[in-house]
Amino acid sequence: MKNLKYLLIMIIAVLGLNSCSYIWNQFTDAMYDLAHEGEERKKIHKDNEFAIINPNYTKNIKELLEDVKKREITKKEISFENEMYPESGHSLEVLIPVGTKIKGYHLIDEKTGYGLPIRLMTMYNDTPTVMDCHHVANKRDGKWITKVSVVYGSPMSAEYIAKKIGEKNGFEICK
């Protein structure tokens, strides 16, 4: 009877120590996460459309957006040339602000190299009656829909520029 009691105490002690290692591992993981919080945001490069959320670039990009807001939208740029749908060869010619260019699906400033939180996307849609308007502006060209949008959480100046681009290119402005 006495041996059984010691055996049960040993089993409970082993189980208790095993659960302590789990708690310790959870604690150390949480401390690591706290110590390295925000590192993912700091890895975003300055020519990325999400560069505005990087604390190192936020101020500069906000100032740049105010500058781009004053620029003329007269520069012709061909985008999506065999990039999104290489088999279709679909491309889009759009007017964008002077001093910017299209890199991938977003605008970047040619002088500073900062990525602007403004996207230009083209999507294939074979349902001609479906025309959602979740972005800043849309334009349908046959089975292709071109959308101008901004990165979530962007300043109002980015949305203003996106609307100006949409208006200049004859897009339907979303409400």
N, C-alpha and C positions, 0 to 999 in steps of 0.2 A: 504494500500500500504506500509506503514511504517512497519507494523507488518510482512508482507511478506518478506520485506528486511531483518529484524532481524532473521526471521526463516531461510532464505537461508544462512545467515552468520553463524548461529548456526550449520546448517547441514554441511557446508563446514569446519567449525572448528572441528567438531567431526570426519569427514573423514580425515582431516589432522592429528589429534592426533592419530587416528588408524594407519595410515601409518607410523607415527613416531615410534610406538611400534614395528612394523615389522623391520624398519631400526635399531632400538636399539637392538633387538634380534639378527639380523644378525651381528651387530658390536660385541656384547658380545661373540657370538659363534666363530667369527674369532679370537678374543683376546684369548679365551680359547685354540683354536687349536694352536695358536702361542706359548702359554706358555707351552703346553704339546707336542710340536713337538719332534719326535724321541723316545717317550716312547714305542711305539710299537716295535721298533727295539731293545730296551733295555730289552724287555720281552723275547727275544729269548734265550733259555738256551744253555749252552756251549756244550751239546752233540747233538745239532740239526745240520742238514746239512746246515742250513742258519746262523749258529753262526758267520760266517765270516763277516756278515754285521752288527753285534752288535759291536759298537765301543769299548766295554770293552774287546773283544776277538780277534779283527782283527789282531793285531800285533803278538800275540802268535800263532794264527793259521797259519799265513804266515810263521813264523819261523818253525813251526811244519811241514808244507808242504815241506820246503827245507830239513828237516831231513828225512822225509818219502821218498823223492825222491831218497835218497842214499841207502835205504833199499832194501834187496832182496825180490823178489815176489815169495815166496815158500810156504807160509802158505795155507793149504787147508781149505776151509770153505764151509759149506753147508748153502745155504740161500734160502729163500722163502719156507721153509718147511711148507706147508699148511697155508701160511700166506696171499698171495694175492688171490689165487684161492683155497680155502679150499676143494671145492668139487672135484677138479682134483688131489690133492695130488702132484702136480708138484713141484719139487725142483731142485736146481741147485748147482753143486759143482764147485767152482771157486778158483783160486789161487789169493791171495791178499798179500800186503806187510806184512812182519813180524812185529809184535807189533800192528797190527790193527785187528779189528773185525767188523762184519757186524751187524748193529743195524737197524732193519726195512729194509730200502732200501738204506742206506748209510753207509759209513765207519766211525768208530770212533777209536781214538788212545787209546789203552788199558792203557797206563801209565798215560796220562794226562786227559783222558776222553773227549777231545775236538772232536767235530764232524767235519769231513772233508767234503768239498763240492763235494764229488764224489759219484754218485748214481749207483747202480746196479739194473736194473729193468727187469722183465720178463713179456711179454705180449702175450696174445693169439691172433693169426692172422691166420684165416682160408683161406686167400687169398694167395696162395703160390707164386704168381708172384709179389706181392707187397712187396718191400723191400726198405723202405725209409732210408735215412742215415742222419738224422738231429742231431745225437748225436756224441759222440767221436768214438764209436765202436759198431758193431752189430754182432749177431750170430744167425742163424736160426737153430732150431732143430725141424723138423717136422712142427707142427702148432704153435710152440712157438718161439718168438723172444726175445733174451736177449740183453739188451742195457746197455752200460756203458756211463754215461754222467756226466757233471759237472754243478754246479749251475751257472746260468747266472751271469756274472761279477766276476767270480773266477779268481785268478791269473794264469799265464801260467804254474806254477809248478803243479797246480791241473790237468790241461789238460795233461801235460806230464805224470803224474802218471797214469791217466786214460788210456792213450794210451799204456803205459807199461803193465798195467793190461790186456787190450784188446789183445795185442800181445802175452803175456804169455799164455793166455787162448785160442788162436786160433781164435779170433774175426776178422771180417773184419773192418779195420780201415777206418773211413769216411774221405773224403777229404774236 
